């Protein structure tokens, strides 16, 4: 082959000049990308060696555009124009006239290398080549290409027509003009592109798959059921799906491949694929596409889970355990008043005890304001508000708990303070009363051992704000009695909360999965890999998170976050859990988040 001219990349092509685009690989992702491009007016050359896949891609586009016509989003004429812009072929030669080629074949380096080698032989010198990988090295693919300066990554998220995020990945070899052209194209498609460097998982998957891996390991250790892990993250963090259900959707084999690539680069044990991922993948239990993964589905490709041997048996938990009609809540802060409100609204008699009667009355006044807002919004009647307030008795000492059936502490997250409180509860509460801690990070058994009745002690971790958040983590120690556990689950049902069971281990479910993810986000910023704004955008747009990690850290409080991360690191001794130095520096500087006006971002003083 004779020498080829070097493309002129000094001036970036406009997004409109990328008018003919080839998509190589017509699986779910390739078909989705083709739909996005054709509907945005681009001529699309779909290439797949499997004729069946090509026919299915055409059928999928026909069905998607038919739905759009039925919903009056496009006209029938526009639909016909879209369909006319999509042509399919089985040979890479069809990409000869493409301005941009997007490769989305399976995540296998040798296969992708062969595709790029084939494209090198047929495309123009100025054609941009993009890989859709989310796990393999863009730099390596570029280095093996004849023109590495025109190779980059363009990572769409599934389903491509709906998901707004596109990660545009450049290697050290990529020409900035190629990056600019593809970035502008993404914007022209109505997407939100973010620029990232070349490392496995990029931003969104780099954070997401570490979290998914830890969830799989938590399930494998039989620490919690798959249903409780998934419910905890949906209800505790507002996520659209639980991690194990999401692994089934992504594909267990795909997740394992991504994690292997991440671990190869980071050597971080948090990225080492949980053994169960390999076991399921080797058994062909790869998730929804196989009809079975962590869950069992009614058919391959279906999203409808069906009961199997691991499904929890229905149980009449309300009939089990001890009788609870009165509840004592110790504390005067937001959590204590919120928990007291929850119990009072559910019809329990509540004693709200603080260090002084004045503090307890202020806490009750806070509840009155909260109930008043519910009345103003039409969620509560004035009569129900008055009944609820009348059932709350403020007290200035724990001796007021003498007759309660359940005592719940919500005081400072300090073990010595809680242990002293439990010693007092042990003395003042009647025999048979259940003693509960709302700790989010301290060992429940350490509170239990401060009493003479550790079998009566349990953890009931509410989430803030307690009246709104549906999740409660029920934490039993090795000493907690069965009837105490059954009683607390029944009480949770009565106050209309969703209980999940977990053992007495640092972080329980939610914090044990959430805070390593937050810590990894901070490390990305420390390494200058991506900006705060891009990381937050990536997780909201690409992962469906209600808040980006830095938004959430500033809301939770950087001091609180650091304390939880220290507890997790101390318990699990994993180097990957060590708090990011940047977090420690901000806390030392008094930058604690929204409450101080500055954390990872600055906030207007009120």
HELIX and SHEET records of a PDB file:
HELIX    1   1 UNK A   15  UNK A   17  5                                   3    
HELIX    2   2 UNK A   28  UNK A   39  1                                  12    
HELIX    3   3 UNK A   51  UNK A   70  1                                  20    
HELIX    4   4 UNK A   76  UNK A   84  1                                   9    
HELIX    5   5 UNK A   92  UNK A   95  5                                   4    
HELIX    6   6 UNK A  109  UNK A  120  1                                  12    
HELIX    7   7 UNK A  138  UNK A  143  1                                   6    
HELIX    8   8 UNK A  148  UNK A  150  5                                   3    
HELIX    9   9 UNK A  176  UNK A  188  1                                  13    
HELIX   10  10 UNK A  204  UNK A  220  1                                  17    
HELIX   11  11 UNK A  226  UNK A  237  1                                  12    
HELIX   12  12 UNK A  243  UNK A  250  1                                   8    
HELIX   13  13 UNK A  252  UNK A  266  1                                  15    
HELIX   14  14 UNK A  269  UNK A  271  5                                   3    
HELIX   15  15 UNK A  275  UNK A  282  1                                   8    
HELIX   16  16 UNK A  288  UNK A  290  5                                   3    
HELIX   17  17 UNK A  317  UNK A  319  5                                   3    
HELIX   18  18 UNK A  334  UNK A  345  1                                  12    
HELIX   19  19 UNK A  357  UNK A  376  1                                  20    
HELIX   20  20 UNK A  382  UNK A  390  1                                   9    
HELIX   21  21 UNK A  398  UNK A  401  5                                   4    
HELIX   22  22 UNK A  415  UNK A  428  1                                  14    
HELIX   23  23 UNK A  444  UNK A  448  1                                   5    
HELIX   24  24 UNK A  454  UNK A  456  5                                   3    
HELIX   25  25 UNK A  482  UNK A  494  1                                  13    
HELIX   26  26 UNK A  510  UNK A  526  1                                  17    
HELIX   27  27 UNK A  532  UNK A  543  1                                  12    
HELIX   28  28 UNK A  549  UNK A  556  1                                   8    
HELIX   29  29 UNK A  558  UNK A  572  1                                  15    
HELIX   30  30 UNK A  575  UNK A  577  5                                   3    
HELIX   31  31 UNK A  581  UNK A  588  1                                   8    
HELIX   32  32 UNK A  594  UNK A  596  5                                   3    
SHEET    1   A 8 UNK A  86  UNK A  89  0                                        
SHEET    2   A 8 UNK A  43  UNK A  47  1                                        
SHEET    3   A 8 UNK A  20  UNK A  24  1                                        
SHEET    4   A 8 UNK A 100  UNK A 103  1                                        
SHEET    5   A 8 UNK A 128  UNK A 131  1                                        
SHEET    6   A 8 UNK A 151  UNK A 156  1                                        
SHEET    7   A 8 UNK A 165  UNK A 170 -1                                        
SHEET    8   A 8 UNK A 192  UNK A 197  1                                        
SHEET    1   B 2 UNK A 296  UNK A 297  0                                        
SHEET    2   B 2 UNK A 305  UNK A 306 -1                                        
SHEET    1   C 8 UNK A 392  UNK A 395  0                                        
SHEET    2   C 8 UNK A 349  UNK A 353  1                                        
SHEET    3   C 8 UNK A 326  UNK A 330  1                                        
SHEET    4   C 8 UNK A 406  UNK A 409  1                                        
SHEET    5   C 8 UNK A 434  UNK A 437  1                                        
SHEET    6   C 8 UNK A 457  UNK A 462  1                                        
SHEET    7   C 8 UNK A 471  UNK A 476 -1                                        
SHEET    8   C 8 UNK A 498  UNK A 503  1                                        
END                                                                             
